[in-house]
Each structure stands twice: as structure tokens, then as C-alpha cells.
């Protein structure tokens, strides 16, 4: 269904993103944990490689769009506003 990458998570590329999400978007992440649609979007984004390069970033955005609801939008908006995506 989604553009899951064969190489998936790259060690180290998502660590800063995960820490940033916990510290900067904790409230949104907590709400996401209890929302199936949002959880699916996060799992999909993790499968993309967490946005460490152009392809995985596009894949992660596709995950958010394919699993769109208010909770997902709030989380991904926070991630973007707080610059939690890994640097390319």
C-alpha cells in the first residue's frame, strides 16, 4: 500500500528525530498512540527510513497523507514545525 523502502530504518538517522518528537511533540505523540490511523502513519514513516534522505522523506509524507486525520495532522505538523525530521 505504501512506499515502504527495502532498507527501512537506517541506524542513527532517526534517533535525533525520535528524541525531538518525544521532547517537542510529546502531547501529539501521546494522542497518536491511542489513535489507530495515526499509529499506522507513524509505523509507515518508520518503514520509510524516517526522512533521512529525499526518498524516505517523500515516503514519510505519503504515509501522513494516506493516513490523514486530525491527530495525524497535529503530529506531523509539530514534527515539521519543530524541525524533527533528520537532516539530509
C-alpha positions in Angstrom: 0.0 0.0 0.0 2.7 2.5 0.9 6.2 3.1 -0.5 8.0 1.2 2.2 11.7 1.1 1.5 13.5 -2.2 1.3 16.4 -0.9 3.5 13.9 0.6 6.1 15.3 2.2 9.2 18.9 3.4 8.9 20.7 3.2 12.3 21.3 6.6 13.8 19.3 8.7 11.2 16.1 8.5 13.2 17.5 8.9 16.8 17.5 12.7 16.7 14.0 12.7 15.2 12.7 10.3 17.8 14.2 12.4 20.7 12.8 15.6 19.1 9.4 14.1 18.8 9.4 13.0 22.4 10.5 16.3 23.7 8.9 18.7 21.3 5.8 16.9 20.2 5.1 14.7 23.3 1.4 15.7 23.6 0.7 15.0 19.9 2.7 11.7 20.1 0.7 10.7 23.2 -2.6 11.3 21.4 -1.3 9.4 18.3 -0.5 6.4 20.5 -4.2 5.9 21.1 -5.3 6.7 17.5 -5.1 3.7 15.1 -4.9 5.9 12.0 -2.1 8.0 13.4 -0.2 4.9 14.7 -0.4 3.4 11.2 1.1 6.6 9.7 4.0 6.6 12.2 4.7 2.9 11.6 4.6 3.6 7.8 7.0 6.5 8.2 9.4 4.4 10.3 9.3 1.8 7.5 10.3 4.6 5.1 13.6 5.3 6.9 12.4 8.4 8.9 13.1 11.0 6.3 16.9 10.9 6.3 17.0 11.4 2.5 14.8 12.7 -0.2 13.1 9.4 -1.0 12.4 8.4 2.6 11.1 12.0 3.4 8.7 11.8 0.4 7.6 8.3 1.6 7.0 9.6 5.1 4.9 12.4 3.8 2.9 10.0 1.7 2.3 7.9 4.9 0.9 11.0 6.6 -1.3 11.9 3.7 -2.6 8.3 3.2 -3.5 8.1 6.9 -4.8 11.6 7.4 -7.0 12.7 10.3 -6.8 15.5 12.9 -4.4 13.5 15.2 -2.0 12.6 12.4 -2.0 16.2 11.0 -1.3 17.6 14.5 1.7 15.2 15.0 3.2 15.7 11.5 2.7 19.4 11.7 4.5 19.5 15.0 7.4 17.4 13.6 7.7 19.8 10.8 7.3 23.0 12.9 10.0 21.8 15.4 12.3 20.6 12.7 12.3 17.0 14.0 13.0 15.4 10.6 16.5 14.1 10.1 18.8 16.4 8.2 19.5 15.4 4.6 
